[in-house]
Amino acid sequence: MKLKKGILFILLGASFFGFTPIFAKLAFSYGYSLGQVNIVQMVISFCLLWSFTLLKRSSFKGLNKKNVLQIMITGCFIGLTSIFYYGSMQYLPASLAIILMFQFVWIGIILEWISSKIKPAPVTILSIILILIGVFFASNISHGNIQGLPIKGFIFGILSAFTYAGFIFLSGKVAVNVDPLTRTSLMVTGSTILVLVLFMRDVPSVLPLEENLLTTSLGVSLFGAVLPPLFFAVGAPLVSGGIANLLTSIELPIAIISASIILSEVVTPLQWLGTAIILMSIGLNEFGTNLFRIRKHY
């Protein structure tokens, strides 16, 4: 029963995250800047998460000056991912920005390799190669459909992958014994401070707060920075890390489907093939690595 509950919560969290491009693209269509969207999003996230934390009377056990700072620095990677990810969407179709951000999978594997000094299993190296092949098809490079798109969008997209991989890498190592809700609130505090510092000049422009900016930023906040971390915090402890990583990959097809249906972006069969290869390679890595560990154990 606990396993089913964990799977359900992780799937819901990943699914929610897949809808963030809709609200980000809608905000940009209204003429709002990257700074305005990020400022309002982070302030809303900060207020909501701390409200949940204080109302629940979450535990602050295990916190000290050192790990509070570490948690907030880790949270800065959330802010950077938000900036780069939505920045990429300003210049590229949402489906392409999502595929670029999803390169965090193989980047995360390399970070673990560098950190642990342990060479990845052959199946992991194979999965990285397959992911890159999947990206080749999913980005429609072979048909030349990316020509004329601003290089800035691609740079932002790849940077979002690196910062997201950095966030996942650090979040699994920093103050892991602290209450998940308290930890998430502190992370968002760090990202909020970062965004306010980086977009200080945009702060006056969000006031008075317009309805369209509020509603779109609220959508980005709920589906990007509030609901997914909360659902992951509940579901992740109930399943293994491998299953959790595999389940979170559902956000890729959901994000692309929502971009296709709601934003009317054209997704070709070749792009769907590339997306399928990426998902298959993630599954291959998780199941292959677990199988390798079982054989090694026996």
Summary of the structure (lengths in Angstrom):
residues: 298
radius of gyration: 19.0
end to end distance: 28.5
largest distance: 64.6
contacts: 1039
relative contact order: 0.23
helix: 81%
strand: 0%
